[in-house]
Structures are given as structure tokens and as C-alpha cells.
Amino acid sequence: MRATFKYLAYAIAGLILVQAAVIAWAVFGLGGWIEDGNSLTKSTMEGSTFAFAEERGFMIHGITGEVLIPLVALVLLVISFFAKVPEGSKWAGMLFGGIVVQIVLGIVGQGLPLLGMVHGGWAMLLFWLAYRTARQADVLGEPTSAYATAPGR
């Protein structure tokens, strides 16, 4: 269970890196597409086909951020209660809560673009938190042997 805890937390950190990569891919692709003389409208983005190949990055960013990462974080939180990682539930809970905040920032940021900076900065904090949560699995708990807990030790 301890290894599962560790690898799920590392998986979240890796998925956060994927998030950064695909949104950069999408925005850079959008910039190139506009430079080629195209214009972006609501109907262009809501069409049934992709206007440019990199537009898939927006979709991947949304699915990964609103479905995959929260699902992995929820599984991590549940596992944390059984993994016997010292303070593992605390770290997994903070990570899950931070991910919920990130989702809210992403959704509300659609109407308040300034929150995009907060959303990006918060992602960096979440990456660190996921990494730190994974490292918590390597922390040894209090000694439980009879010798270590004997009076006078």
C-alpha cells in the first residue's frame, strides 16, 4: 500500500506536467494558426472538427484536469487511510483539496482571465505538493518494537 500511495502521488505530479505541456502546445498552435490569417470565434472552437491540430491540447487539458487528476487524487486519498504512511492522509487530503481549488480556478477563470495567472501558479504549488506527498511514503513512522518503546529508552 505504501508503494501504491507513493506512485499515485508521483502520477499526479506527472499529470500536472502533462497539463502544462498540452496547454502550451494548444496556445502556441493557436498563435501560429492566427498568424496564418485565421480568426478565432466561438463557433470555430465549438465546431465538431478541430480547426488546427494543436486544438486537441485544450481538450486534453480539460479532461486531464477535470477528470483524471481528481480521480487519481481521490484514489490516493482513500489509499492514504490504509497505507500506514506517517501523516499520509494529511498530505493526500491537502493535495486533494488543492486540486479542488485548482478546478474551481480553472472554471471561474473562464469569466475572470486574471485568475489564469493564479491557476498557473497554483499548478506549480500542486506539483510540489504532489512530489512532497510522494516523498512522505519514504518517512519512517515511530518505532514499534518492544525494545524501542521500553521504559528508559
C-alpha positions as CSV (number, residue, x, y, z in Angstrom):
1,M,0.0,0.0,0.0
2,R,2.9,2.4,0.8
3,A,4.2,1.9,-2.8
4,T,0.8,2.5,-4.2
5,F,0.5,5.7,-2.2
6,K,3.9,6.8,-3.5
7,Y,3.3,6.1,-7.1
8,L,-0.2,7.6,-7.2
9,A,1.3,10.9,-5.8
10,Y,4.1,10.7,-8.4
11,A,1.5,10.1,-11.1
12,I,-0.4,13.3,-10.1
13,A,2.9,15.2,-10.4
14,G,3.5,13.7,-13.8
15,L,-0.1,14.5,-14.9
16,I,0.5,18.1,-13.8
17,L,3.5,18.2,-16.1
18,V,1.3,16.9,-18.9
19,Q,-1.2,19.7,-18.2
20,A,1.5,22.3,-18.6
21,A,2.8,20.7,-21.8
22,V,-0.6,20.3,-23.5
23,I,-1.9,23.8,-22.7
24,A,1.4,25.3,-24.0
25,W,1.1,23.2,-27.2
26,A,-2.5,24.4,-27.7
27,V,-1.8,28.1,-27.1
28,F,1.3,28.0,-29.3
29,G,-0.7,26.2,-32.0
30,L,-3.4,28.8,-31.7
31,G,-0.9,31.6,-32.1
32,G,0.5,30.0,-35.3
33,W,-3.0,29.4,-36.7
34,I,-3.9,33.0,-36.2
35,E,-0.7,34.2,-37.7
36,D,-1.6,32.2,-40.8
37,G,-4.6,34.5,-41.3
38,N,-7.3,32.6,-39.5
39,S,-9.6,34.2,-36.9
40,L,-10.9,32.6,-33.7
41,T,-14.6,32.8,-33.0
42,K,-16.9,30.9,-30.6
43,S,-18.3,28.9,-33.4
44,T,-14.8,27.9,-34.5
45,M,-14.0,26.5,-31.1
46,E,-17.3,24.8,-30.7
47,G,-17.2,23.1,-34.1
48,S,-17.3,19.3,-34.4
49,T,-13.9,19.2,-36.0
50,F,-10.5,20.7,-34.9
51,A,-9.7,23.9,-36.6
52,F,-6.0,23.2,-36.1
53,A,-4.2,20.1,-34.8
54,E,-2.9,21.7,-31.6
55,E,-6.5,22.5,-30.5
56,R,-6.6,18.9,-29.1
57,G,-4.4,20.3,-26.3
58,F,-7.3,22.3,-25.0
59,M,-9.4,19.1,-24.8
60,I,-6.6,17.1,-23.2
61,H,-6.0,19.8,-20.7
62,G,-9.7,19.8,-19.8
63,I,-10.2,16.1,-19.5
64,T,-6.9,15.5,-17.6
65,G,-7.6,18.4,-15.2
66,E,-11.3,17.9,-14.5
67,V,-11.5,14.1,-14.6
68,L,-8.2,12.2,-14.5
69,I,-6.2,14.1,-11.9
70,P,-9.1,14.5,-9.4
71,L,-9.9,10.7,-9.8
72,V,-6.3,9.8,-9.1
73,A,-6.2,12.2,-6.2
74,L,-9.4,10.7,-4.7
75,V,-8.0,7.2,-5.0
76,L,-4.8,8.4,-3.3
77,L,-6.9,9.9,-0.5
78,V,-8.7,6.6,0.0
79,I,-5.5,4.6,-0.1
80,S,-3.9,7.0,2.4
81,F,-6.1,5.7,5.2
82,F,-4.7,2.2,4.7
83,A,-1.1,2.8,3.6
84,K,0.3,3.4,7.0
85,V,2.3,6.3,5.7
86,P,3.0,8.7,8.6
87,E,0.8,11.8,8.1
88,G,-0.1,10.4,4.6
89,S,-3.8,11.2,5.0
90,K,-2.9,14.8,5.9
91,W,-0.7,15.2,2.8
92,A,-3.2,13.4,0.5
93,G,-6.0,15.5,1.9
94,M,-4.1,18.7,1.3
95,L,-3.3,17.6,-2.3
96,F,-6.9,16.6,-3.0
97,G,-8.2,20.0,-1.5
98,G,-5.6,21.9,-3.6
99,I,-6.8,20.1,-6.7
100,V,-10.4,21.0,-6.0
101,V,-9.3,24.7,-5.7
102,Q,-7.5,24.4,-9.0
103,I,-10.6,23.1,-10.7
104,V,-12.6,26.0,-9.4
105,L,-9.9,28.4,-10.5
106,G,-10.0,26.9,-14.0
107,I,-13.8,27.1,-14.3
108,V,-14.2,30.6,-12.7
109,G,-11.1,31.8,-14.7
110,Q,-13.1,31.5,-17.9
111,G,-15.0,34.6,-16.8
112,L,-12.1,36.3,-15.0
113,P,-9.0,35.8,-17.1
114,L,-6.7,37.3,-14.4
115,L,-7.3,34.1,-12.5
116,G,-5.4,32.4,-15.2
117,M,-2.2,33.6,-13.5
118,V,-3.4,32.2,-10.2
119,H,-4.4,28.9,-11.9
120,G,-0.9,28.6,-13.4
121,G,0.9,29.5,-10.1
122,W,-1.4,27.2,-8.2
123,A,-0.4,24.4,-10.6
124,M,3.3,24.8,-9.6
125,L,2.3,24.6,-6.0
126,L,0.3,21.4,-6.7
127,F,3.3,19.9,-8.5
128,W,5.5,20.5,-5.4
129,L,2.7,19.2,-3.1
130,A,2.3,16.0,-5.2
131,Y,6.0,15.4,-5.1
132,R,6.2,16.1,-1.4
133,T,3.2,13.8,-0.8
134,A,5.0,11.0,-2.7
135,R,8.2,11.6,-0.6
136,Q,6.1,11.2,2.6
137,A,5.9,7.4,1.8
138,D,9.6,7.2,2.5
139,V,9.3,8.7,6.0
140,L,9.6,6.0,8.7
141,G,7.0,6.0,11.4
142,E,7.5,5.8,15.1
143,P,9.4,2.7,16.2
144,T,7.0,0.0,17.3
145,S,9.3,-2.7,18.6
146,A,9.2,-3.6,22.2
147,Y,12.9,-2.7,22.6
148,A,12.4,0.8,21.2
149,T,9.4,1.6,23.3
150,A,10.8,0.1,26.5
151,P,10.9,2.4,29.5
152,G,14.2,4.3,29.8
153,R,14.9,4.2,26.1
